């Protein structure tokens, strides 16, 4: 028989082989039989007999007296793990080869999370198995930078940059964040440290632009800086990454590097660099990619370098001032990264893990973050989701959503997250039949009960879930609402631009130019 420790934790844990054969019966006794110690031996024998007979009769299927039918091995293990949260006086019997008893005298009522877990089981959820999905037998996983998370983690900036060798810092941000006081929150943390703040560059605008990048590098040199801090959304973080590459390469113009695109050969570590994302969307703080706008040619260029930020500091207090609309479409940007990362031609298991959990977090916390801007818990989970999605797509690339959104941004200045949000359900529907098992996983991560569903059916349910989420967070724009020209010539030109985008080749389903044109037409 198993007892319990003074802390209420079980003092015996079954071996892995025992877990493989375990069965559980939950019995909640009347309050007069409950106590803070063990149970009276008088009750032990009949309980064991009942457990043995019930299990024998039901061939080791789980019986839960709370009417939560659970017959899945994984669920049984999950229930065992949350045992310490069960109501006082709950007894859990394990056995088959062995029989022993655990008693958890923790609380008088169910913990909120256990209630939710039981409800999930009763609704039939939580039993989907990871499907047999093929992936390239060779892949590599990029795992930089170090990530630090905490409300107020900016207070660690001085110590961390000092450890990296930084002494004189420049902050890169934009005027909106300066006016909102967000940049000052980080600047104050720098001033309270041993670092010297030698300048704040706030000339960054929507989309990282080559002329601004060049200006930012000159500012760094003129200030005599030896490290940099990015405080902002994707445009700020991409600009700061590009500036740091220029400093490391000792060049004055980023254009040739942007045209080179892949800056891996001969790459060397760069000056110390810490990134503070102020939106939960781009994931730029953890990716090795930069998207720079070539204003003259109205195109977005993708550039990669193996040394991005040294540390990504996720401080949800810096995101509270983000307006609901921007919170909404940057959240859709993160969701797009996760969905496209999981379904791209470069998909692999590690990225799957990152992307699927990002989807879970986004579906739970994005509506809360939009409707309750001061909710630090929701803001924090969205920052984590954004970084997870960034790690996902940063290793697998994306697809037609990004290609079409890049063209919209380059040609018409549509914010990237908004473009992604418009195109995501349309491209998902186009791709479902090509990789249905991957969309089955995505649907499950969204909270859809996929048990018994055909994978294509599950994928279409995921498409509808995205549409419902967009409506819930007030993201209802179409291309017509954004005044995008609907004439054939303009759309043809847009389709050609998207067809030449670097991300289009990673889409799971091959697209002709006519296919891209049809995707745009569905977005009006």
N, C-alpha and C positions, 0 to 999 in steps of 0.2 A: 504494500500500500504506500502511496505517496502522500507526504504531508505538505506543510507549507512553512515558510520562514516567518520571522516576526514582521517582516515588511509586507507580507501578504503575497510574496512571490513563490512559485512552486520550487521545491527543493530537489525535484527529480525531473529530468528531461529524458524522454525516450530517445533511443538511438535512431539513426536514419532507417534502419531496417524495420524498427518498430513503427515509425511513422508510416512506412509503406503499407502496413497492415492495420493501422489504427482505426478505431471506430469511436464515435462519441455519442453519449446520451446526456442531454442537459436536463437536470431535475431541480426545480426550485422548490424548497421545502417551506412549510408555514413558518412564520416569523418565530414562533415559540421554539422551533428546533434549531434556529440559527444561533450562532455565537461567534466569539472572537477567537476561539480555539479550535481544536479538532472536533470530530463528531463522536457521538456515543457509539461504541462498538455494536450495541444492540441493533442499530439500523444497517450495519454494513453488510451482513450476510444476505438478507432479502434483496437488498439493492443490487448486489453482485449477481444474484440469481436472475433477477429481472433483466439486468443488462445482458447477461449471457444468452438467455432464452430469446430475447428480442433480436439480438444480433444474429444468432443462429438462424432464426426464422427468416430474417430479411437479408440473409447472405451478405452480411457486413455492410449493408446500406445504413446510412446515418439516420437516426431518429432525433428530431429536436422537438422537445415538448412545447416550444413556443410556436409550433406550426410552421416553422421555416424549413421547408423540405430541402435538404442538402445531401446530394448523393455523389458529389464530386470530390476526388481525393484532394485536389488543391484547396477547395473550400474548407474541407475538414482541417487541413493544416492551418488555414487562415483563422478559423474559429479558435483553434488551440492557441494561436499566437495572441489573440485578443482576450484570452481567458482571464488575465488579471484585471480586466475592466468589467467583468460580469458582476451582477448584483450579489450582495452579501448572501451567503447561504447557497450559492450555486455550486453544484458538484459536477465534475466532469470525469467520466469513466473512460479509460483507455484500455485496450487489450486485444486479444485474440490469442496470441501466444502467452501474453502476460495480462494480468488485470491489476490495475492500481488506480488510486483515487486522488484527485486534486481538489482542494477546497480553497476558494478565493474569497476572503472576507473583506473586500475593498470598499464597496459603496452600497447604499440602500437602493439606488435606482440605476438603471442602465446608463452607461456613459453615452453621450450624444452620438459619438462615432460608431459605437456598437449597434445602436438603434438603426442608424443609417445602413450599416453593413447587413443587418438582418432583413431590413426592408428590401435591400438590393437582391438578397437571395430569394425572398418570397416573390419578387417580381420576375424571377427566372434569370437574373443577370449574373455576371461574374464567372461564367463557366466556359467562355470561349477559349479554345485552345489556339496556340500560335500555329497558323496554317503552314503547310509545307511549301515554302516559297524559295525559288531558286535565286541565287545571287552570284555575281562574278566570283570565281574561286580565288581571285587575287584582288585585294583592295588595301588601301593604306588609310590610316586614321590620323588626322591632324588634331593635336590636342594642346592648343595654346590659346589664350594666356591662362594664368592663375586667376581664379574667380573668388572674390570676397563678397559676402552678403551680410548686411545688417542695416536696420534703420540707423542713420548716423555714422555709418562706416567711414564717411569722409574724414572723420577725426584721425584716422590712421594714415592719412596721406603723407604727412611729414616723415613718419618712421619708415614707411614702405619705399618712398622715393629715395630717402637717405640710404636705405639698404641697397638700392639699385645704383647708388653713386651720384644721385642728383643733388644739386645744391641751389641752382638758380632756375626757377620754373616760369614758364609762360603758360597761361590758360587760353585755350582756343574755345570759342563759344559764339553765340550770335546775339544780336541786339535784343531780340525778344526775350531771351533768357536773362540778359543783363537787366532789362526793364522790369522783369518779373521778380528780380531778386534772387533767382536760382544760382546764377554764376557767383554772386556774392557769398552764398552759403559755402561754396567750395573755396573761394578766395579767403574767406575768414578762417577756414580750417588751415589753409597754407600759412597765413600770417601768424596763427597760434602755434606754429611748429618752428623747427630750426631752419626750414627752407626760406629762401628769399624769393618773393614774388616780384619778378622783374618786368612783367607786362601782361596785359589782357588783350588778346586779338579777338575782336567781336565783329569782323566784317564778313563773316560766312553767311551765305544766303542759301535758299533752297537749291539742293543739288550741289555736290562738290564740283566747283568750276576751276579749270586749270589756271586762269588768270588770278583767282583768289588764292589758290594753292601756292603759286609763285610768290604772291605778296606775303603770304603767311610765313614762308621760308625766310624771306628777307627780314621780316619782323623779328623772327627768332634770332637771327645772326646779329641784327642791330642791337638787340637787348642783351646780348652776351649770355644767352641761356644755355643750359646744358641738359635740360629735361623739359618735357611738356605734359600738360594735362588737358584732356578733351572733356568738355562739359556740354552735352547736347544730344541731338538726335543723329540719324544716320549721316546727314550732310556734314555736320561738325566732326563726327568721328572719322569719316572717310577723308575729310580735308586734313585732319591732324595726322592720320596715318601717312598720307601722301607727303606732307611737310617733313615728317620724320625720315621718310625714305630719301627725300632730297638732301636733308642734312647729312644722313649717313653716306650718301653717294657723292656729296660735295658738288652738287649741280645747281644751276640757277633756273632751269626751265623743266617743268614736269612733262611737257608735251611729248618729247621723244620716249620717255619712260612709259607714258600712257599708251603710245603706239606699239611699244615692245610687248605690252600686256603681261607676259609671264616673267617676273623679275626674280627667278629662283637661281639661275646659274651665277655662281660666285657671290651669292647673297651673304652678307655679314650682319651680326647683331647691330641694332640701332641704338641711339641714345635712349635713356629711360623714358617710359611713356605709360601713363595710367589713364584709363578711360572711365568716365562716369556717364552712362546712358541716362538721358532725361525723358526718353520715350520708351515704351515697352513694345518694340516693333521690329526694328531693323536687324538686331543681333550683331551690328557692326563691331561692337566691343569685343566679340570673340571670333570674328572671321578674319581670314587672311586676304579678303577681297576689298577692293575699292571700286566704287562706281563713280566715274567722273563724267561730267557733261561737257561735250564738245559743242559749244554754243554755235560756232560757225556752221558746222555740218548737222546740227540738230540731232545728234546721236549721243548715246551714253556708252562709254567705254569701260570695260571691265578689266581691272588690273589686279594681279595677285603678287604677294611677296610673303616669304615664310615668316618674317618677323613683324607681327602686328603689335598690339599693346602688350606690355609686360604683365599688367594686372587690370582686370575689369572689376571695378568696384560698383556693386549694385546697391544703391542707397535709395529705397523707395520714398524717402522724404523729399528727394529732388524731383519726383514726378507728380506730386500732389497738385501743383499749379497747372498741370496740363489740362486744357479745356476738354470737355466731353467729346466733341467732334474729333479732335486729334487723337484722343485716347482710343476712340472707336476705330479709326482707320489705321492707326499704327498697330492696334491689336490684330486687325485683319491681315496686316503685313506679316506679323509673326505666325498667324495661322497658315497663311500661304506658304511661308518658308517650311513649316512642318509638313503640310500636305504634299507639296511638290518635292521636298527632300525624300519623303517616304516612297513616292511613286516615280521618281526620276530613273533614268537608265543606269545611274550610278548608285542606286540604293544598296545598302548593306546593313547587316544586323545591328551594329553599334548605333548608326544613325537612326535606325528604326526605333530603338529604345528611347533616344533623345526626342525624336519627333512625336512619338505616340504620347509620351508623358506631357510634352508641351501642349498637345491638343486637349488632353484631359484638363489641364490647368486653365487654358484659355476659355474653354466652354463653361467652366465653373466660375472663373473670376472676372472675365472681361465685362459681362453685364453689370457686375457689382462695381467695378472700377469706373465705368461710365456713369452709373447712377449715383454712386457715393464717392465722389472724388477724394474725400479725406480718409477713406478706408485704407489704412496702411497695409493691412493684411492682404487685401485684394491687389493693391499696387505692387506689393512685394512679390506675390505669386506671379503677377504678369511680367515683372522684370525677369524672374527666373525662367518663365516660359519662353520669353523672347530669346534669352541666352541659349536655352536648350534647343530651340528651333534654329538659332544661328549655327550652333555646333552641328546640327543635323544637315542643313542644306549647304553649309560651308564645306562639308566633306563629300556631298553627293551631287551638288548643283541643283537646278530647279527645273524649269520647263516653259511651256507656252504661256502660262499666266505671267511670268516675269518678262518674257519676250514681248508680249503685247502691251504690258504696262510700261516697260522701258520705252517703247515707241510712243505711247501716249505722253509720257513725261518729256521725252526729248523734243517732240513736235509741238505739243500744246501746253507743256508746263503742268500737267496733272500731277499732284503729289503721288509719290510712288505707292504708298499704302492705300490710297484711295483707288488708284488704278488697279492694284492687286485685288482689292475688295470687290470691285465691279466684275472683274474677269474670272475670279476664282470659281464660282459655281458653274459658270459656262464652260470653262476648260475641264473642270472635273467631270461634268456630264459627257463631254467628248471623249475622255480617257477611260471611263469606268470599264467598258467591255475589254479594253486592252490588258488591264492588270486588276481584275476583279478581286482577287484575294487580298491585294494590298488595300483596296478600298473597303474590304470587309474589316480589316484591322482598324482602319481609320474610323469607320462607323462605330465600332465597339468602343474606341477611345472617346468618341463624342458622347457616349452614354446611351447609345441605341442598343436595344436588346436584339442582338443578331442571331440568337440561338434558333436554329431551324431555318434561317433565311438563306436563300440563294445568294451567292456573293455579289452578283450584279444587282439584285434587289437591295442588298445592304448598301452597295455603293450609291444607288439612287436615293436611298434614305439619307445617306451622308450629304448628298447634294442639297436635299431639302432642309437638312439640319443647318447647313451654312446659310441658306436663304432665311431661315427662321431667326438665326442668330443676328444676321445683319438687320433684320427688321426690329429685333429686340433692342439693339443698340443705336437705332436711328440712322443707319447707313443705307439710305434708300435711293441714292443717286444712280442715274443711268448716264450713258454717254450723251444722250439728248439733253439732260439737265445741265451738263457741263459744256454745252454749245459746241460739241465736236461736229464738224461738217459731215453730213450724211451722203453727200454726192459720191458717185462712183469713183471719180478721179482722186478725190481726197482719201477715200478709204483704200483704194488700190495702192496709193503711195504709202499709206500707213502699214498696210499688209506687207509691202516689200521691205519696209524698215524693220518690222518685227521678224520677217523671214531671215533677215541677215544678222539678227541678234545672236550672241554667243550661246544663250540659254536654250534656244529653240531645239538644238540637237539632243538635249537631254530629256525632251518630252517623251513619255513612254509610247505614245502613238505618233506615227509619222504624219507630218502636215504638209500638204501642198499649199501654195499661195491662196488657192480658192478656199481651202479649209480655214486659213487665218482670216480671210475676208468674212466668211460666214460667222466666225466667232465674234468679230466686231459687230456685225449686223445684229446678232442676238443681244448685244449689250445696249442697244438703243431702246 
